[in-house]
Every structure is written in C-alpha cells, then in structure tokens.
Amino acid sequence: MPMSTRRRVPAPAVLPPGADTGDLAQAILSCLVLEGAATIRAHPVRPSAFFTEAHRTIYDTMATMADRGEPVDGHTLVDALRRAGQLDAIGGAAAIAVMVENPLAACIPVNLPDYIRRLEDYGARREALQRSLALAANLQNGHDPGDLLADAEALAAGLRAVETRGPAPTVTVDGDMLRVAWPALDVLMTLDRARETSEGPHADVRITRRGERLHLARLALLSSHQRDTTARALEQKAPALPWRDLLETLADLAVMELRRGAPVVEVIPRPRDPARVLLRVSAGDFFVAGEPLMMYADVGTGKGYLAMAGAMALMTGDPVGPFRPTRGGLRVGYLDWEASEPEIAGRQYGLMRGHDLTLPPRLYFYRRMVGPLASEAAAVRAMVTSHQLDVLIVDSAGPAARASDPGDTDAVFRIFETLRAHGATPWILGHIAKGSIDANRATPYGSTFWRALARDLFEVRRSTEDDRRDVLAVALRHDKRNFGPRLPECGARFTFAADDAVTVTSLDLRDAPDLLRHGALPPRIKEALRREAATSKDLAERLRVDYDTVDRTARRLKKAGALVVLPDTRPIRWALAADHQPGHEPGHAPETLL
C-alpha cells in the first residue's frame, strides 16, 4: 500500500493587534474632525493606540489645536498639517477627505467613548506584545536579572490593564474622604479635602500601588491638563498602567459624589428619641446627641472646667455638679488649641479627686491642635473613627476657625461642615465679643453664624461679688435652642482645694445676685420682689431696664400667676403671689426660683 504524503500547510501570517483597525481609527478621527475642539477635549485618546503613524500625526495635530483653543474642522486641520510640514506624510488633503467621507468610518458622538475604548484595547495589547518580544530578546542576550524583572513587571501590568479595562472600581466614602480602588491593578486613589469652588472641584489626591505612594498633589479634578501631567508622572514610576483612564474615572466619581449631596428620605412624623439625651440638669435636657452645643464666656470664667465636668459625667455615668448623665461609658475627645495635655490631665485629675471618681480606661483622648480645624479634618476624622468617639470638645472656636477676619462666615461654615462629617457630637467652647462683655446679653466672638449654626447656645458668666480665690461661681444662660424651649438659668460653683481637688456643685442663683443682674428678666423681677413690693418704675430703676420692658414682663408674670397687684395702690405695686398665699410668711420665696 503506497505511503500517503501529507503536505505541510503554512500557518497564516499573524498581524499585530490593531493592524486591521483602520476603519475604527478613521471613525474616531472623522467624528472628532466633524464635532470640533470641544469633543476632542472631552474625549482624549492615547496617541499610541493608533496603529499607523499617519493616524497618530492627525490626532496629535487635532489635540494640540484643541488645547490652544483653536477651531478644528477639515479646513483648519489641513492648514495646520501643511504649516507643520506633515501634510504629505499623512497622504495629503485627499487623505483627510477620504477619511471623513468613508462610509465604514461613520461614528456618532454617543458611540465615541466605546470606539475609543476598543481602539485603546488594541493599542494596549500591541504594547504588551512589543514588551514580550523585547523581554524575550533581553533574556536571550543575558541581561541583568533586575532589568528582566522590571521588564516582566511592566509586561504583567500591561496585560492586567487589558484584562481589567472597563470594570468599575470599588468606591468607599468615609466622611469627606473618597477612596477609589482597582484591586486587580493594586492601585488605590484617596481624595481628601474635596471641595467645590468657584474654579471647579479640587481635592488632595494620594495615589498608591501595592502600598507604595506614587503621587501626592492637590488637583483640579476637571482639568485635563493637570490629569495628563499627573498621568505622565505616574507612567515614569509604573509604566503600562492606563493612568489617564484611571484618573478620568477618579475625577468622574469624585465630581458625582461632591454634587450628589445627602440622600433624599421620606419624613415620617415620630416622637424624638429620648435615648439621644446625654446630659440633664435640674431644669431639663442639657446636652443632646447630634445637636452641636456652644458655650461662650469671657476669659477666666471656667467654661473649660464646665466642659470637663460634663465629660466626666458622660464617661463615668455619675453626676458631677449640675450635670446628670443618662448613661456612662461614652468616649470623649478633646481638641485643644490653647493649653497642653499635662494641663488638661491635671484639671481632670482635680475633678476626679474632688468627686471621688475613677475614670475608666480608653474613654478620654486628647489631641494638640495647631492649624485650623478644616485643614486637619482628616486627622481628626481618623481620631474619631479609630477611638469611636461619641463627644468632641473643641477648645476653642476662634483658633479652630483661624479666620483672618473675625466676621468670616466661610470659616465658621467650614468648622460646622467638618464637625458634622465626623459623627461625634461637638461641644464647642468660645469667647465673648469684646463689645458685649458688660451687656445684659453677650454674643459669641466672631461671625454671627456661630450663633446661627450652633443648635444649643449657652452664655457663661462668673460672679464678681465673691472675693474668695478658691471659689468660682458661674451662671449658665440658655441663649437659644433650635429643637425645643430654652432652659431656665442655672448655676454652678467650683471649689478649689489645696490638694488640687476640684469640686463642682449646683448653685442657687439667689446666692449670687450679681449673676441675676445679667440674666433673664423674670427671675430678676422675682428676686427684687422678695425684698419688698415695688412699682414698675421702682423695678426698672433697680434692675437698670427700661420701664416698658419691666411693666410688660410683670403683667405677663401676673397673668401666669407668679405676681399679684397689691390692693388700693396707685401706681400699682407688684408682689410675689407666693407671699400672699394663706399660711405663707411674707418675705420667704418658694424653694425654686428659676
């Protein structure tokens, strides 16, 4: 049986990836020419993605014209190529006309992103092929192992870029920090201090790969020039990754997140959650979770000690002075621009000794602050998150804002924006405006928006009548509350012992008449009438308040049953209703004044 001969069929030639994509490239180029400069700027293409030198030259020329703000169309493109001496190299003006009129190269703008993605996929595969051939040649030629490893890593990165092109990255939002990660590429981009400004969105961008920082800069997210500059810098450190695509995706996600805002939720009427109340005083709820509290006072008034007393009650669960906690074990952070950690620790130690309390561990955390709160937002957010803080004391408002102009509203907005993003309920300490120190009603120092944005506002005043150096008596006047009625005034007395013990007790403001002089008018009228009955004119002179205000307030108190008019008096004389009840001895007021 004759032997059969099998003829060897030669393998077909294998073209480089993208060698047969002329129509695809022409479709992209013709669409860009017809749509003009705005479309070219909005849809950048990596020049290396084009297979032919002619297509690369055409695209480079169009992109340069668009970046310069020049109009781009068939005529201006031909003129630019002619001036650059490249028109003949790309096939002359006829090549541009054929490209635009080619029916296989038809592309509408809505399909342009997909066409560009496909073309750049081919380009990335072609680059990977070139790198693999170069690696094989270097291996045969005995190159250094370190150089070979670098070539291999570049090749692997290029292949991963091809494989992972298109899938969405993972996105994590933590307060005002945005993290965008491409796990397959080991790339993480972190945006911090992202802000929408008059010049567009900006953010601090940190780019890492395999845990190693590659780039750190503040970027204008919608600036293609800044993104391209960043991409070129990254390509020097980690070649073959699609940095332009990654940065464009990052910018797109960041801008969407900045402009999305909080989600829209349906409002369902329901009672307030009583568990939100953290501290109470004898007059009612004092400190409520989620409601920023501001306490402002003149220097040396003890507002820091008051905040520490409240913090001690929150952490231990035991009453401290006027503060009655609803529960204990809360974690408190202290942001300090004015003192130091040893000073704060010493004050807290004094309160512990004075009240015979023990502070459980891992509940109280301190951070010395230097710059404005908004500039250290990331560090403070990390502090709140890592220690799971419930309350954040800010000492004090002025340095935290660090505004060149005390009336700078933007600085105050940034403070509350930063604090709201952290999640812990802020207890802000502030100072009194210089011009209002001696007024019956003081105001916080700086912008009026301190008063507007704080949900709870307390003014603290110290008594000047007690000359004992070891005693500090203060009154807390509730200036405003956005979520309910204001509390009556209350007081606190600090006693400083020689052994550093500090004791806080509730203070009856009737024992500090000078504090009443700056308080609300009804308690002051009642206190004045404890001594003797008086007319509205007498009360106005004694209290240094205009007559009409005193008379109106007295009539409201009469209507409420707190005052009576003595019979047969002209002008009428006011007296406490309690002094004229059967069985009551005149001159003795009820136990509770406020």
C-alpha positions in Angstrom: 0.0 0.0 0.0 1.6 3.2 -1.1 2.5 5.6 1.6 0.4 8.8 1.8 2.3 12.0 1.9 0.9 14.9 4.0 1.7 18.3 2.6 2.6 20.9 5.3 0.3 23.9 5.1 2.0 27.1 6.1 0.4 28.9 9.1 -1.4 32.1 8.2 0.5 35.3 9.0 -0.5 36.8 12.3 -0.9 40.5 12.2 -0.1 42.7 15.3 -3.2 43.6 17.3 -4.9 46.5 15.8 -3.3 46.2 12.4 -6.8 45.7 10.8 -8.5 48.6 12.7 -8.0 51.2 10.1 -11.7 51.8 9.8 -12.1 52.1 13.6 -9.4 54.7 13.8 -10.8 56.6 10.8 -14.2 56.5 12.5 -12.8 58.1 15.6 -10.8 60.7 13.8 -13.6 61.7 11.4 -16.0 62.1 14.3 -13.5 64.3 16.1 -12.9 66.4 13.0 -16.7 66.9 12.4 -17.6 67.6 16.0 -14.7 70.0 16.7 -12.5 71.1 19.5 -14.9 70.7 22.4 -15.4 67.0 21.6 -11.7 66.5 21.2 -11.0 67.9 24.7 -13.8 65.8 26.2 -12.7 62.5 24.7 -8.9 62.2 24.8 -7.2 59.3 23.1 -3.8 57.8 23.8 -1.8 58.6 20.6 -0.1 55.2 20.8 -3.4 53.5 20.5 -3.5 54.3 16.7 -1.7 51.7 14.6 -0.4 53.9 11.8 1.9 56.9 12.1 -0.4 58.9 9.9 -3.3 58.5 12.3 -1.1 59.4 15.2 0.0 62.5 13.4 -3.5 63.6 12.6 -4.7 63.1 16.2 -1.7 64.9 17.7 -2.3 67.9 15.5 -6.1 68.0 16.3 -5.4 67.6 20.1 -2.8 70.4 20.0 -5.2 72.7 18.2 -8.0 72.0 20.7 -5.7 72.6 23.7 -4.8 76.0 22.2 -8.5 76.9 21.8 -8.3 76.9 18.0 -11.3 75.7 15.9 -10.9 72.3 14.5 -12.5 71.2 11.2 -11.4 69.7 7.9 -10.0 73.0 6.5 -8.2 74.2 9.7 -6.7 70.7 10.2 -5.3 70.6 6.6 -3.8 74.1 7.1 -2.2 73.0 10.4 -0.7 69.9 8.9 0.6 71.9 6.0 2.2 74.5 8.3 3.9 71.7 10.2 5.2 70.1 7.0 3.3 66.9 7.8 0.5 67.0 5.2 2.3 64.9 2.6 3.4 62.4 5.3 -0.2 61.6 6.1 -1.3 61.3 2.4 -2.2 64.9 1.6 -5.6 66.7 1.9 -7.2 63.8 0.0 -6.5 61.5 2.9 -8.5 63.8 5.2 -11.4 64.0 2.7 -11.4 60.2 2.2 -11.3 59.6 6.0 -14.3 61.9 6.6 -16.3 60.5 3.6 -15.6 56.8 4.3 -19.0 55.1 4.9 -17.3 52.5 7.1 -15.9 55.2 9.3 -19.2 56.7 10.3 -19.4 57.4 14.0 -21.8 59.5 16.0 -20.7 61.2 19.2 -22.7 58.9 21.5 -20.7 55.9 20.3 -17.3 57.7 20.6 -16.4 56.5 24.1 -16.9 52.9 23.1 -14.9 53.3 19.9 -12.1 54.9 21.8 -12.1 52.1 24.4 -11.9 49.4 21.7 -9.1 51.2 19.9 -7.1 51.7 23.1 -7.7 48.0 24.0 -5.9 47.1 20.7 -3.2 49.6 21.5 -2.6 48.1 24.9 -2.4 44.6 23.5 0.0 45.7 20.9 2.2 47.4 23.5 2.1 44.2 25.6 3.2 42.2 22.5 6.1 44.5 21.9 7.2 44.3 25.6 7.0 40.5 25.5 9.2 40.4 22.4 11.7 42.8 24.0 11.7 40.6 27.1 12.4 37.5 25.1 15.3 39.3 23.3 16.7 40.6 26.5 16.5 37.2 28.1 18.4 35.6 25.2 21.0 38.3 25.3 21.8 37.7 29.0 20.5 41.0 30.5 20.8 41.6 34.3 18.1 39.8 36.3 16.9 43.1 37.9 16.3 44.5 34.4 14.5 41.4 33.3 12.3 41.5 36.4 11.4 45.1 35.7 10.5 44.2 32.1 8.4 41.3 33.3 6.5 43.5 35.8 5.9 46.1 33.1 4.6 43.4 30.8 2.3 42.0 33.5 1.0 45.5 34.3 0.2 46.0 30.6 -1.7 42.7 30.4 -3.7 43.4 33.5 -4.6 46.8 32.0 -6.0 45.0 29.0 -7.8 42.4 31.2 -9.3 44.9 33.6 -10.2 47.7 31.2 -13.8 48.6 31.7 -14.9 47.1 35.1 -15.9 49.7 37.7 -13.5 50.2 40.6 -14.6 49.8 44.2 -15.6 53.1 45.9 -15.6 53.8 49.6 -16.9 57.1 51.2 -15.7 57.9 54.7 -17.0 61.4 55.7 -15.4 63.8 53.2 -12.8 61.2 52.2 -13.3 59.2 49.0 -11.3 56.0 48.2 -11.3 54.5 44.7 -9.5 51.2 44.3 -8.7 48.9 41.4 -7.8 45.6 43.2 -6.6 43.8 40.0 -4.1 46.6 39.5 -3.2 47.1 43.1 -4.0 50.8 42.7 -5.7 52.9 45.4 -6.5 56.6 44.9 -7.6 58.6 48.0 -9.2 62.0 47.8 -9.3 64.2 50.9 -10.5 67.8 51.4 -12.5 67.6 48.3 -14.2 71.0 47.7 -16.4 72.5 45.1 -15.0 76.0 44.5 -15.7 78.9 42.1 -12.9 77.4 39.9 -14.4 73.9 40.0 -13.9 70.8 42.2 -10.4 70.4 43.9 -9.1 67.7 46.1 -5.9 66.4 47.8 -5.2 63.2 45.8 -2.9 60.4 47.1 -2.1 57.6 44.7 -0.6 54.3 45.9 0.2 51.0 44.3 1.0 47.9 46.3 1.0 50.1 49.4 3.8 52.4 48.0 3.0 56.0 47.5 3.4 57.1 43.8 2.0 60.6 43.8 0.6 63.2 46.2 -0.9 66.5 45.0 -3.9 68.8 45.1 -5.6 68.6 41.8 -8.3 70.5 39.9 -10.3 67.4 39.1 -11.9 68.6 35.8 -8.6 69.9 34.4 -7.5 67.6 31.7 -4.1 69.3 31.7 -3.5 68.5 35.3 -4.7 64.9 34.9 -2.4 64.5 31.9 0.6 65.9 33.8 -0.2 63.5 36.7 -0.5 60.6 34.3 2.9 61.3 32.7 4.5 61.4 36.2 2.9 58.1 37.1 3.9 56.5 33.8 7.5 57.1 34.8 7.1 55.2 38.1 4.6 52.5 37.0 4.6 52.2 33.2 1.9 50.4 31.1 -0.9 51.1 33.5 -3.8 53.1 32.0 -3.3 56.1 34.2 -5.2 58.5 32.1 -8.3 56.3 32.2 -7.9 55.7 35.9 -7.6 59.4 36.6 -10.5 60.3 34.4 -12.6 57.7 36.3 -11.5 59.1 39.6 -12.5 62.6 38.6 -15.9 61.4 37.3 -16.6 59.6 40.6 -15.4 62.4 42.8 -17.4 65.1 41.0 -20.6 62.9 41.1 -20.0 62.3 44.9 -19.4 66.1 45.5 -22.6 67.1 43.7 -24.8 64.2 44.8 -25.3 65.6 48.4 -27.2 63.7 51.1 -29.8 61.2 50.0 -33.5 62.2 49.9 -35.5 60.4 52.5 -39.2 60.4 53.4 -40.1 62.3 56.5 -42.3 60.2 58.8 -43.5 62.1 61.9 -42.4 60.4 65.1 -41.5 61.4 68.7 -38.0 62.4 69.5 -35.8 59.6 70.7 -35.2 60.0 74.4 -32.0 58.0 74.1 -30.4 61.0 72.4 -30.3 62.9 75.6 -26.8 62.6 77.1 -26.8 65.1 80.0 -29.5 66.6 82.1 -29.6 69.5 84.6 -32.3 70.2 87.2 -34.2 72.3 84.6 -34.3 69.7 81.8 -32.3 68.2 79.0 -28.9 69.9 78.6 -26.8 68.0 76.0 -28.4 66.0 73.2 -26.6 63.7 70.8 -26.3 65.1 67.3 -27.1 68.7 68.4 -23.9 70.8 68.4 -23.6 72.8 71.7 -21.6 76.0 72.0 -20.7 77.5 75.4 -19.2 81.0 75.2 -17.7 83.1 78.0 -15.1 85.7 79.0 -11.6 84.5 79.9 -11.3 83.0 83.4 -15.0 82.1 83.6 -14.5 78.3 83.9 -16.1 77.2 80.6 -13.3 74.6 80.2 -14.0 73.2 83.7 -17.7 73.0 82.9 -17.0 71.0 79.7 -14.7 68.7 81.6 -17.3 68.2 84.4 -19.8 67.3 81.7 -17.3 65.0 80.1 -16.5 63.3 83.4 -20.2 62.7 84.0 -20.6 61.2 80.5 -17.6 58.9 80.9 -18.2 57.7 84.5 -22.0 57.7 84.4 -22.0 59.5 87.8 -23.4 63.0 88.5 -20.9 65.8 88.5 -22.1 69.2 89.8 -25.2 70.2 87.9 -24.8 67.5 85.3 -26.8 64.3 85.5 -25.8 61.8 82.7 -28.4 59.4 81.3 -25.7 56.7 80.9 -21.9 56.3 81.2 -19.1 54.8 79.2 -19.2 57.4 76.5 -15.9 58.2 74.7 -14.8 61.8 74.7 -12.2 63.5 72.5 -10.5 66.9 73.4 -9.2 69.1 70.6 -7.0 71.8 72.2 -5.6 74.9 70.7 -5.0 76.8 73.9 -3.4 74.6 76.6 -1.5 71.3 76.7 -2.1 67.7 77.6 -0.5 67.9 81.0 -2.7 70.9 81.9 -5.9 69.1 80.7 -4.9 65.9 82.5 -4.3 68.0 85.7 -7.7 69.6 85.6 -9.4 66.3 85.0 -7.4 64.8 87.9 -8.6 67.6 90.2 -12.3 66.8 89.3 -11.7 63.1 89.9 -10.3 63.8 93.4 -13.0 66.3 94.2 -15.8 63.9 93.3 -14.0 60.7 94.4 -14.4 59.2 90.9 -12.3 56.9 88.9 -12.0 57.3 85.1 -12.3 54.0 83.2 -9.5 53.5 80.6 -9.8 54.1 76.9 -12.6 56.7 77.2 -10.7 60.1 77.1 -8.5 61.1 74.2 -6.6 64.3 73.6 -5.1 66.0 70.5 -3.0 69.1 70.4 -4.1 71.2 67.5 -2.0 73.7 65.6 -3.7 74.7 62.3 -7.4 75.4 61.5 -9.8 72.5 62.1 -10.7 72.3 58.5 -7.1 71.8 57.5 -6.7 68.9 60.0 -10.1 67.3 59.2 -8.5 64.0 58.0 -6.5 63.6 61.2 -9.5 64.5 63.4 -11.7 62.1 61.5 -9.2 59.3 62.0 -9.2 60.1 65.7 -13.0 60.0 65.9 -13.1 56.8 63.9 -10.3 54.8 65.5 -11.4 55.7 69.1 -15.1 55.6 68.3 -15.7 58.9 69.9 -19.2 60.0 71.0 -18.4 63.6 72.0 -15.8 66.0 70.7 -14.8 69.1 72.8 -13.4 71.9 70.7 -11.3 74.4 72.8 -11.7 76.9 71.4 -13.8 78.3 68.5 -11.5 81.2 67.4 -8.3 79.3 66.8 -10.3 76.4 65.3 -11.6 78.7 62.6 -8.3 80.7 62.3 -10.0 83.4 60.2 -8.1 86.5 59.3 -11.4 88.4 59.6 -13.4 87.7 62.8 -16.6 88.1 60.8 -15.5 85.5 58.2 -18.6 83.4 57.6 -16.9 80.8 55.4 -14.5 79.8 58.2 -17.5 79.2 60.5 -19.3 77.2 57.8 -16.1 75.0 57.4 -16.0 74.3 61.1 -19.5 73.0 61.3 -19.2 71.2 58.0 -16.1 69.4 59.3 -17.6 68.6 62.7 -20.9 67.3 61.2 -19.0 64.9 58.9 -17.2 63.3 61.8 -20.2 61.9 63.6 -19.3 62.8 67.2 -21.5 65.4 68.9 -19.4 68.7 69.3 -19.2 70.7 72.5 -17.6 74.0 71.3 -16.0 76.5 73.7 -15.9 80.1 72.6 -15.2 83.6 73.8 -17.5 86.6 74.2 -17.4 89.5 71.7 -15.5 92.4 73.3 -18.2 94.9 72.9 -20.8 92.8 74.7 -18.9 91.8 77.8 -20.8 94.3 80.0 -24.1 94.0 78.2 -27.1 92.1 79.7 -26.9 89.8 76.8 -23.5 88.9 75.4 -22.7 87.4 72.0 -20.1 85.0 70.8 -16.9 86.4 69.4 -16.6 86.5 65.6 -19.2 85.8 62.9 -22.9 85.9 63.8 -23.1 82.4 62.2 -21.6 80.9 65.4 -24.9 81.7 67.0 -26.9 80.7 63.9 -25.2 77.3 63.3 -24.9 76.0 66.9 -28.1 74.1 67.8 -27.7 74.8 71.5 -26.1 78.0 72.8 -25.1 78.8 76.4 -23.6 82.0 77.8 -21.5 81.6 80.9 -20.9 84.5 83.4 -18.9 84.5 86.6 -19.8 86.2 89.8 -17.6 89.1 90.8 -19.1 89.6 94.3 -17.3 86.6 95.9 -13.7 87.6 96.6 -12.6 84.1 97.8 -9.8 83.0 95.5 -10.7 79.3 95.9 -14.3 79.7 94.8 -15.7 80.3 91.3 -19.4 80.9 90.9 -20.9 80.9 87.4 -24.3 81.2 85.7 -25.4 79.4 82.5 -27.9 81.4 80.5 -29.6 79.4 77.7 -29.3 81.8 74.7 -31.0 79.6 72.1 -32.2 76.1 71.2 -33.3 75.0 67.7 -35.1 71.9 68.8 -37.2 72.9 71.8 -37.7 75.5 74.5 -34.8 77.2 76.3 -33.9 76.1 79.8 -34.2 78.4 82.8 -30.9 79.8 84.0 -28.9 77.6 86.3 -25.6 78.0 88.2 -22.5 76.1 89.3 -19.9 76.7 92.0 -16.3 75.4 91.7 -14.3 75.0 94.9 -10.5 74.5 94.5 -8.8 72.7 97.4 -5.2 72.9 98.4 -4.6 69.3 97.4 -5.7 70.1 93.8 -9.2 68.6 94.3 -11.9 70.5 92.4 -15.5 70.1 93.5 -18.4 71.3 91.4 -21.8 71.9 93.0 -25.1 73.3 91.8 -25.6 77.0 92.6 -28.8 78.7 93.6 -28.5 82.0 91.7 -30.3 83.8 94.5 -27.0 83.4 96.4 -25.2 85.4 93.6 -27.4 88.4 92.9 -24.8 89.9 90.5 -25.3 86.9 88.2 -29.1 87.5 88.2 -28.4 91.1 87.1 -27.3 89.8 83.7 -29.8 87.0 83.4 -33.4 86.7 82.1 -35.7 89.4 83.4 -38.5 87.3 85.1 -36.1 85.8 87.7 -34.6 89.2 88.4 -38.0 90.7 89.0 -38.9 87.9 91.3 -35.7 88.2 93.2 -36.2 92.0 93.6 -39.8 91.5 94.9 -38.5 89.0 97.5 -37.3 92.0 99.5 -40.4 94.2 99.1 -43.3 95.1 96.9 -42.5 97.6 94.2 -43.9 99.5 91.2 -42.8 99.0 87.7 -40.8 102.3 87.9 -39.0 101.1 91.0 -38.2 97.8 89.4 -36.9 99.5 86.2 -34.5 101.7 88.2 -33.3 98.9 90.4 -32.8 96.5 87.6 -31.5 99.1 85.1 -34.0 98.0 82.5 -36.4 100.4 80.6 -39.8 100.9 82.1 -41.9 99.5 79.3 -40.0 96.2 79.3 -40.3 95.7 83.0 -44.0 96.6 83.0 -44.8 94.2 80.2 -42.9 91.4 81.9 -44.5 92.0 85.2 -48.0 91.8 83.6 -47.1 88.5 81.9 -45.9 87.2 85.3 -49.2 88.3 86.9 -51.2 86.5 84.1 -49.1 83.4 84.8 -50.0 83.6 88.5 -46.5 84.4 89.7 -47.2 88.0 90.7 -50.2 89.9 92.2 -51.2 93.5 92.4 -51.4 94.9 96.0 -54.9 96.3 96.5 -55.5 100.0 96.7 -52.2 101.0 95.2 -51.7 103.8 92.7 -49.5 103.4 90.8 -49.9 99.7 91.2 -47.4 97.8 93.3 -46.3 94.3 92.4 -45.7 91.5 94.9 -44.9 87.8 94.7 -48.1 85.7 94.6 -46.5 83.2 97.0 -46.1 85.9 99.7 -49.8 86.4 99.7 -51.0 82.8 99.9 -52.7 81.7 103.1 -50.3 80.4 105.7 -47.2 81.8 103.9 -44.9 84.0 105.9 -44.1 87.2 103.9 -40.6 87.6 102.7 -39.9 83.9 102.1 -39.8 82.8 98.5 -40.5 79.3 97.3 -37.5 77.0 97.3 -37.2 77.0 93.5 -36.7 80.4 91.9 -36.0 79.6 88.3 
